[in-house]
Amino acid sequence: MASENISEEFLCSICLDVFTEPVSTPCGHNYCRACISSYWSSRDIIQCPLCKETFLTAPKLRVNTVFRDMLEILKKTKQAAGEDGGSPAGPGDVPCDLCEGNRKRKAVKSCLVCVASYCDAHLKPHRTVQKLEWHQLINPVDSLEERVCRKHNKVMESFCKRDQCCVCSVCLKEDHVGHEVVSLEKMFRARKTMLQRAKTSMANAISDKCNTVFRVEKSMTQSRQKLEETKVEANQALAGLVAAILSKKTKLMEVLEEKQEAEEQKE
């Protein structure tokens, strides 16, 4: 129980995980440097998440060396006691099926009998319990159920090109003698290359289509602009013609009025 309390003291109240590069605020609370920096940058007010003490500007953070050293001691103690089940699973690693939460540890072995993968800590029963010693352990395999031959309970490491299926070593001897067989890794690389080529070809086709659409849209835009320019020119020409006709009409009316006045004066 005491160890649990100590562990809780070493958890950052922002990320709820063990401190990474612990720093102290002026009010005396500890956080991961990245956590508190991100917390402050996302808010208008600079304050402590726990006690809500407000600062005019972001305080200069210093690594809490005593706290950091205590964390190292705690980590080494856990490793010595066998409490650390290994490193966290990263991209491309097979995670332990028994680890809980989001921080699953990296699996070191997969069991064909249990159809599960285990980290160091959760693999211990298979190494110490006599009833589990007969279980067949292999290097960690992702999607274990799909990789194990249901008929012979062995990992399928080969691919039969004739039957287009994955096979284990026993399948090869029983049902695929004389067939063209390659390793799954080789088939995976070949399929990956084929998919990459198809992806590139599709990307090129899409690019060509986009270029065609761009040219058509550009042509349509130019046609619209030309049509608008023609409309403007036609309107200007028509307006000029109308103005000229009105001018001629006005002059003609003036001439007719002058003639009428002259005839009236003669009478």
Buried (B, 14 or more C-beta within 10 A) or exposed (E): EEEEEEEEEBEBBBBEBBBBBBBBBEBEBBBBBBBBBBBBEEEEEBBBBBEEEEBEEEBEBEEBEEBBEBBEEBBEEBEEEEEBBBEBBEEEBBBBBBBEEEEBBBBBBBBBEBEBBBBBBBBBEBEEEEEBEEBBBBEBBEEBEEBBBEEBEBBBBBBBEEBEEBBBBEBBEEEBEEEEBBEBEEBEEEEEEEEEEEEEEEEEEEEEEEEEEEEEEEEEEEEEEEEEEEEEEEEEEEEEEEEEEEEEEEEEEEEEEEEEEEEEEEE
